[in-house]
Amino acid sequence: MSDDFSMPPAVDPRLLEILVCPVTKGPLTWDREAGELVSSGAKLAYPIRDGVPIMLPDEARKL
């Protein structure tokens, strides 16, 4: 039996190399615990849903 909580899968490092923040065009870091891509420059965290990064500023969480 498995519990309902599981850690999000890791983000492919190659994906992190090509994705940039749509606001600042700066690099993103992967926050595994939150399941988000973080832009420290824009102070935004972009969610990953069903393995797909949602790179819309309106969908991002403010840090």
C-alpha positions as CSV (number, residue, x, y, z in Angstrom):
1,M,0.0,0.0,0.0
2,S,1.2,3.5,-0.7
3,D,0.2,6.7,1.0
4,D,-1.4,9.6,-0.8
5,F,1.6,11.9,-0.4
6,S,4.6,11.4,-2.7
7,M,7.5,13.7,-3.6
8,P,7.2,15.3,-7.0
9,P,9.6,13.7,-9.5
10,A,12.9,15.4,-10.2
11,V,13.1,17.9,-13.0
12,D,15.3,16.9,-15.9
13,P,18.5,19.0,-15.6
14,R,18.4,19.6,-19.4
15,L,15.0,21.3,-19.0
16,L,16.4,23.6,-16.3
17,E,19.2,24.6,-18.7
18,I,16.7,25.8,-21.3
19,L,13.8,27.2,-19.2
20,V,14.0,30.8,-18.0
21,C,11.7,33.0,-16.0
22,P,9.3,34.6,-18.5
23,V,9.4,37.9,-16.4
24,T,13.2,38.3,-15.9
25,K,14.6,35.9,-18.5
26,G,16.8,34.7,-15.7
27,P,17.6,31.2,-14.5
28,L,15.3,29.0,-12.5
29,T,16.0,26.6,-9.6
30,W,14.1,23.5,-8.7
31,D,12.4,23.3,-5.3
32,R,11.7,19.6,-5.0
33,E,9.7,19.8,-1.7
34,A,7.3,22.4,-3.1
35,G,7.3,21.0,-6.7
36,E,8.0,24.4,-8.2
37,L,10.5,26.2,-10.4
38,V,11.7,29.3,-8.5
39,S,12.9,32.6,-10.0
40,S,14.8,34.5,-7.3
41,G,15.0,37.5,-9.6
42,A,11.2,37.8,-10.0
43,K,10.5,36.4,-6.6
44,L,8.0,34.0,-8.2
45,A,7.6,30.2,-8.0
46,Y,6.1,28.5,-11.0
47,P,4.1,25.3,-10.3
48,I,4.7,22.0,-12.1
49,R,1.4,20.1,-12.7
50,D,1.4,16.6,-14.0
51,G,5.0,17.0,-14.9
52,V,4.4,20.1,-17.0
53,P,6.0,23.5,-15.9
54,I,3.3,26.2,-15.9
55,M,5.4,29.2,-16.9
56,L,2.6,31.8,-16.7
57,P,3.2,34.8,-14.3
58,D,-0.5,34.8,-13.4
59,E,-0.2,31.2,-12.2
60,A,3.0,31.7,-10.2
61,R,3.1,32.0,-6.5
62,K,4.7,35.2,-5.1
63,L,7.7,34.6,-2.7
